[in-house]
Amino acid sequence: MAVGEALQAHLDTGTTTLCRCWALVRPDGTQFGFTDHDRDLSFEGITFRADSGLSAAAIGQGTGLAVDNTEAVGVLSDAALREEDIRAGRFDAAEVTAWLVNWADVAQRMVQFRGTLGEIKRSDGAFQAELRGLTEPLNQPVGRVYQTPCSAVLGDAQCGFDLQTPGYATEVAVETVADQKLFGFAALDGFDDRWFERGRLTVLDGAATGLIGMIKNDRLSGDGRSLELWQALRAPVAVGDLIRIEAGCDKRAETCRLKFDNFLNFRGFPHIPGEDWLMAYPTDGQLHDGGSLAE
């Protein structure tokens, strides 16, 4: 990162008043500021708290596309980072910016690191978080996957389906809940059996506000409707909390055409040969004209 003239002049004196500051922005927009100085500092509209107990290891940086990395260590504090929020996943992939700051004149500062939070470990009232640099996404595979099922996520830009379309989502209050993954409703029969299977459940209020779970099973019976998530939500959901339930998609071409009327945006290849095609061999009574095997 470039060093400003004022900060460089301060560094050249040999006697410095430096500290480090971190800004943390969760995916839901909640913002936190921390510093290893002994008093609070403020700049860029953020107050960096000195009593947070947050500190960071040395930042490993390199030229080219090498991934910058470091770690942040802190004490779980009710006033700042709460263990229940970390456990609920509210800090997953949070944006992190780290500055080197002259605490005697905070206008003299430079950004040392930008990235996101990676793996977070908790133990004995403290946490340790991996910080991943901006080049981390370059380690992720991208591009089209040639497979039979659709590669898009229902409702995303590639899919193009509007989940606000009437009949494809509903907002209801929780009637029964068990283990934060089993939800029951006495009268939610306006949708076909298994309509929400592979769909998404979003909590709209209560202690688990903003958390999302993927629906594993959706069963409609004479006793009402029951939903089961693949994984339990990581915060308590209470009876009466409002949730949003969205229709599910099994990625098949038939489902895209009949359930969502969205086949023009289907991103799979339903006629691609399967693995059994590699073991196929000609037999008597079949047509052998060299034409397509797809029907």
C-alpha positions as CSV (number, residue, x, y, z in Angstrom):
1,M,0.0,0.0,0.0
2,A,1.2,3.6,-0.7
3,V,2.4,5.6,2.3
4,G,1.2,9.2,2.4
5,E,3.8,12.0,2.6
6,A,2.7,13.1,6.1
7,L,2.8,9.5,7.5
8,Q,6.2,8.9,5.8
9,A,7.6,12.0,7.4
10,H,6.4,10.8,10.7
11,L,8.0,7.4,10.2
12,D,11.3,9.1,9.2
13,T,11.5,10.8,12.6
14,G,12.4,7.5,14.2
15,T,10.2,8.2,17.1
16,T,6.6,7.2,16.2
17,T,3.2,7.1,17.7
18,L,1.7,4.3,15.8
19,C,-1.1,1.8,16.3
20,R,-3.4,-0.4,14.3
21,C,-7.1,-0.1,13.7
22,W,-9.6,-2.6,12.2
23,A,-13.0,-2.0,10.7
24,L,-15.3,-5.0,10.5
25,V,-18.5,-5.0,8.5
26,R,-20.9,-8.0,8.7
27,P,-22.9,-9.1,5.7
28,D,-26.0,-7.6,7.3
29,G,-24.3,-4.2,7.4
30,T,-23.5,-4.0,11.1
31,Q,-20.2,-2.2,11.6
32,F,-17.5,-2.5,14.3
33,G,-14.2,-0.7,14.9
34,F,-11.3,-1.9,17.0
35,T,-7.8,-0.6,17.9
36,D,-4.8,-1.8,19.9
37,H,-4.3,1.7,21.2
38,D,-5.1,2.5,24.8
39,R,-7.9,5.0,23.9
40,D,-10.7,5.2,21.3
41,L,-10.0,6.7,17.9
42,S,-12.3,7.9,15.2
43,F,-12.0,8.4,11.5
44,E,-14.0,7.7,8.3
45,G,-17.2,7.7,10.4
46,I,-16.1,4.8,12.6
47,T,-15.2,4.7,16.3
48,F,-12.4,2.3,16.9
49,R,-12.7,1.0,20.4
50,A,-9.7,0.4,22.6
51,D,-11.5,-1.9,25.1
52,S,-12.4,-4.6,22.6
53,G,-9.4,-6.9,23.3
54,L,-8.8,-7.4,19.6
55,S,-5.3,-7.8,18.3
56,A,-3.8,-9.1,15.1
57,A,-0.8,-11.2,14.0
58,A,1.7,-10.0,11.4
59,I,0.3,-9.6,8.0
60,G,1.9,-11.8,5.3
61,Q,1.8,-10.0,2.0
62,G,3.4,-10.5,-1.4
63,T,3.5,-9.2,-4.9
64,G,1.6,-10.7,-7.8
65,L,-1.4,-12.9,-7.0
66,A,-0.1,-14.4,-3.8
67,V,-2.8,-14.4,-1.1
68,D,-2.4,-12.0,1.8
69,N,-3.2,-13.5,5.1
70,T,-3.1,-12.8,8.8
71,E,-5.1,-13.6,12.0
72,A,-7.2,-11.6,14.5
73,V,-7.4,-12.7,18.1
74,G,-9.9,-11.2,20.6
75,V,-11.9,-11.6,23.7
76,L,-15.6,-12.3,23.3
77,S,-17.3,-9.2,24.7
78,D,-21.0,-8.5,25.2
79,A,-20.4,-4.9,24.1
80,A,-18.7,-5.9,20.9
81,L,-18.3,-9.4,19.5
82,R,-20.7,-11.8,21.1
83,E,-20.3,-15.5,21.1
84,E,-23.9,-16.2,20.1
85,D,-23.4,-14.0,17.0
86,I,-20.3,-15.8,16.0
87,R,-22.0,-19.2,16.6
88,A,-24.9,-18.1,14.5
89,G,-22.6,-17.3,11.6
90,R,-23.4,-13.5,11.5
91,F,-19.6,-12.8,11.1
92,D,-19.0,-15.3,8.3
93,A,-17.4,-13.6,5.3
94,A,-17.5,-10.2,7.0
95,E,-15.4,-7.4,5.3
96,V,-12.2,-6.4,7.1
97,T,-10.0,-3.3,6.6
98,A,-6.9,-2.8,8.7
99,W,-5.0,0.5,9.0
100,L,-1.6,1.6,10.3
101,V,-2.5,4.9,12.1
102,N,-0.6,7.7,13.8
103,W,-2.8,8.0,16.9
104,A,-1.5,11.5,17.6
105,D,-2.9,12.6,14.2
106,V,-5.3,10.0,12.7
107,A,-5.2,11.8,9.3
108,Q,-1.8,10.1,9.0
109,R,-2.8,6.6,8.2
110,M,-2.5,3.9,5.5
111,V,-4.5,0.8,4.7
112,Q,-2.4,-2.3,5.3
113,F,-5.0,-5.0,4.6
114,R,-8.4,-5.5,3.0
115,G,-10.2,-8.8,2.9
116,T,-12.8,-11.0,4.6
117,L,-13.1,-13.1,7.7
118,G,-12.4,-16.8,7.1
119,E,-12.5,-19.6,9.6
120,I,-13.4,-18.5,13.2
121,K,-12.4,-20.7,16.2
122,R,-13.9,-20.1,19.7
123,S,-12.6,-21.4,23.0
124,D,-12.3,-20.3,26.6
125,G,-14.2,-17.0,26.1
126,A,-12.0,-15.9,23.2
127,F,-11.9,-16.2,19.4
128,Q,-9.3,-16.6,16.7
129,A,-10.3,-15.6,13.1
130,E,-8.4,-16.1,9.8
131,L,-8.3,-13.0,7.7
132,R,-8.3,-13.7,3.9
133,G,-7.0,-11.2,1.4
134,L,-8.7,-9.8,-1.7
135,T,-7.0,-12.4,-4.0
136,E,-8.6,-15.3,-2.0
137,P,-11.5,-15.6,-4.5
138,L,-8.9,-16.4,-7.2
139,N,-8.4,-19.8,-5.5
140,Q,-12.1,-20.7,-6.2
141,P,-13.0,-22.6,-9.3
142,V,-15.3,-20.5,-11.7
143,G,-16.9,-21.1,-15.0
144,R,-19.6,-23.3,-16.5
145,V,-20.1,-26.9,-15.4
146,Y,-21.3,-29.2,-18.1
147,Q,-23.7,-31.4,-16.3
148,T,-27.3,-32.7,-16.6
149,P,-28.8,-30.6,-13.7
150,C,-29.0,-26.8,-13.8
151,S,-26.0,-25.0,-12.3
152,A,-27.9,-21.8,-11.4
153,V,-29.3,-20.9,-8.0
154,L,-33.1,-20.4,-8.0
155,G,-33.7,-16.7,-8.2
156,D,-30.2,-15.5,-9.0
157,A,-29.1,-13.5,-12.1
158,Q,-28.5,-16.6,-14.2
159,C,-31.8,-18.2,-13.3
160,G,-33.8,-15.0,-13.7
161,F,-36.9,-16.3,-11.9
162,D,-38.6,-13.8,-9.6
163,L,-39.3,-15.4,-6.2
164,Q,-41.7,-12.6,-5.4
165,T,-44.1,-14.2,-7.9
166,P,-47.4,-15.1,-6.1
167,G,-47.5,-18.7,-5.2
168,Y,-43.8,-19.3,-4.8
169,A,-43.2,-17.9,-1.3
170,T,-45.1,-17.2,1.8
171,E,-44.4,-15.5,5.2
172,V,-45.9,-17.2,8.2
173,A,-45.4,-17.3,12.0
174,V,-43.7,-20.3,13.5
175,E,-46.3,-22.6,15.2
176,T,-44.0,-25.4,16.4
177,V,-40.3,-25.8,16.3
178,A,-37.9,-28.6,17.5
179,D,-34.1,-28.6,17.5
180,Q,-34.1,-25.4,15.5
181,K,-34.6,-27.5,12.3
182,L,-38.1,-29.1,12.5
183,F,-41.0,-26.7,11.9
184,G,-44.7,-27.5,12.0
185,F,-47.9,-25.7,10.8
186,A,-51.5,-26.7,11.3
187,A,-52.9,-25.0,8.3
188,L,-50.4,-24.3,5.5
189,D,-52.1,-26.3,2.7
190,G,-52.2,-23.7,-0.1
191,F,-49.1,-25.4,-1.7
192,D,-48.6,-28.9,-3.1
193,D,-46.9,-31.6,-1.1
194,R,-43.0,-31.1,-1.2
195,W,-43.5,-27.7,-2.9
196,F,-40.8,-26.1,-0.6
197,E,-38.4,-29.1,-0.6
198,R,-34.9,-27.9,-1.6
199,G,-36.1,-24.3,-1.0
200,R,-35.0,-21.7,1.5
201,L,-36.3,-20.7,4.9
202,T,-35.3,-17.2,6.1
203,V,-36.0,-15.9,9.7
204,L,-37.5,-12.4,9.6
205,D,-37.6,-11.5,13.3
206,G,-36.6,-12.7,16.7
207,A,-33.2,-13.8,18.0
208,A,-32.4,-15.6,14.7
209,T,-33.3,-12.7,12.4
210,G,-31.5,-12.9,9.1
211,L,-30.4,-16.6,9.4
212,I,-31.2,-18.8,6.4
213,G,-31.7,-22.6,6.3
214,M,-32.1,-24.9,3.3
215,I,-35.2,-27.1,3.4
216,K,-34.6,-30.9,3.3
217,N,-38.1,-32.2,3.6
218,D,-41.6,-30.7,3.1
219,R,-44.5,-32.9,3.9
220,L,-48.2,-32.1,3.7
221,S,-50.6,-34.4,5.6
222,G,-54.0,-34.5,7.3
223,D,-52.3,-33.1,10.5
224,G,-50.8,-30.1,8.7
225,R,-47.4,-29.3,7.2
226,S,-43.9,-30.1,8.5
227,L,-40.6,-28.7,7.3
228,E,-37.2,-30.1,8.1
229,L,-33.9,-28.2,7.4
230,W,-30.7,-29.9,6.4
231,Q,-28.9,-28.2,9.3
232,A,-30.2,-26.6,12.5
233,L,-30.2,-22.8,12.6
234,R,-27.4,-21.5,14.8
235,A,-29.7,-19.2,16.9
236,P,-32.9,-19.9,18.7
237,V,-36.2,-19.6,16.9
238,A,-39.3,-19.2,19.0
239,V,-43.0,-19.8,18.4
240,G,-44.5,-16.7,16.9
241,D,-41.3,-15.6,15.0
242,L,-42.0,-14.7,11.4
243,I,-40.3,-16.7,8.7
244,R,-40.3,-16.6,4.9
245,I,-40.5,-19.9,3.0
246,E,-39.5,-20.1,-0.7
247,A,-40.3,-22.8,-3.2
248,G,-37.6,-25.3,-4.0
249,C,-36.0,-26.5,-7.2
250,D,-34.4,-29.9,-7.8
251,K,-32.4,-28.6,-10.8
252,R,-34.2,-30.9,-13.3
253,A,-35.2,-29.6,-16.8
254,E,-38.8,-30.9,-16.2
255,T,-39.1,-29.0,-13.0
256,C,-37.8,-25.8,-14.6
257,R,-40.3,-26.1,-17.4
258,L,-43.4,-27.3,-15.5
259,K,-43.0,-25.8,-12.0
260,F,-41.4,-22.4,-12.8
261,D,-42.1,-22.0,-16.6
262,N,-38.5,-20.8,-16.9
263,F,-36.9,-23.3,-19.3
264,L,-35.4,-20.6,-21.5
265,N,-33.1,-19.9,-18.6
266,F,-32.3,-23.5,-17.8
267,R,-28.5,-23.8,-17.2
268,G,-28.1,-27.5,-17.4
269,F,-27.5,-29.9,-20.3
270,P,-30.3,-32.6,-20.0
271,H,-29.1,-34.5,-23.1
272,I,-25.4,-34.9,-22.1
273,P,-24.5,-38.6,-22.1
274,G,-24.2,-40.1,-18.6
275,E,-21.4,-42.3,-17.3
276,D,-23.2,-45.4,-18.4
277,W,-22.7,-44.2,-22.0
278,L,-19.0,-45.1,-21.7
279,M,-19.9,-48.7,-21.2
280,A,-22.6,-48.9,-23.9
281,Y,-22.2,-51.4,-26.8
282,P,-24.3,-52.2,-29.8
283,T,-26.9,-55.0,-29.5
284,D,-29.2,-56.8,-31.9
285,G,-32.5,-55.2,-32.6
286,Q,-31.4,-51.6,-32.2
287,L,-31.0,-48.9,-34.8
288,H,-27.4,-48.3,-35.7
289,D,-27.5,-45.4,-38.1
290,G,-25.0,-43.1,-36.3
291,G,-27.7,-40.7,-35.3
292,S,-28.2,-39.0,-31.9
293,L,-29.1,-41.3,-29.0
294,A,-31.0,-38.5,-27.3
295,E,-34.8,-38.4,-27.7
